[in-house]
């Protein structure tokens, strides 16, 4: 099944086509979500939500655009939503720390994450920078492709990518320097 | 090298994205010295999770199926068609309402006695007589200069 056939099949609600779509793009979406969020369980949730949204809104997909870019745009937005949700939860749990009754009820919503997880260095980047770096390194995307996913201008996408590459390189060099000196 | 430092200083000093982008395109993307201070694609891949290493997409499909209760994920076309049908129904209802209101208004206007606006302003003001308390009253009519307003004052005849 090629991409066009998969899309046509999904538009008619064909489960085989939907399965083919998940098998074709599932790993891509999961890797992007994992690199942006940094948590396996949340990334899997984002991946699932992304495909459900894609199936629901496939009729809005503009055939003139790249399907992969459209899919990654949804995955990116879902990842941002997840990060916001986590931040709100973190704020709440910090406030609830002094209220054991409330904190005790929730427990730990994110048990130990199974590997693999992206490097902790990536946490030094903003979600946009992480996304730009992921798309550039893993998918070979250009600034134009990245800008379509991030919904920004080509210039902005280029700056995000440049900053990401520069920051991580500097951190790696610092670590290396510390190891040598230490 | 000194030029690279200057460019980097400018990049930091003026955090305007179009300007930064211009510096990247004009110098940093072409300069080997600046490129050496950036993470390469291979280095980045070493830090990131690659699609090949995330696991089995089949498991993801099972999750999606379980989420939708085994009825597969609903197609996007169906809700969209429902929305279109609702829109058509709403537009049709609106058109029918407007037509009914128009018809009713037209019928009311064409009724005898409705056309009050047909009576033009009176050319002449005349009072035959005024009775107050069953007896003819004294009447006074005033019209201010330069005005069409007419005041009629009636009082009981002493």
Interface residues (C-beta under 8 A of the other chain):
Chain A: X10 X11 X12 X13 X15 X18 X19 X22 X23 X26 X27 X28 X30 X31 X34 X35 X44 X47 X48 X51 X52 X55 X56 X57 X58 X59 X60 X116 X117 X118 X119 X121 X122 X133 X134 X136 X137 X138 X153 X154 X155 X156 X158 X159 X162 X164 X165 X166 X168 X169 X170 X172
Chain B: X17 X18 X20 X21 X24 X25 X28 X37 X38 X39 X41 X43 X44 X45 X47 X48 X49 X50 X51 X52 X53 X54 X55 X57 X58 X60 X61 X63 X64 X67 X68 X72 X73 X74 X75 X76 X77 X78 X79 X80
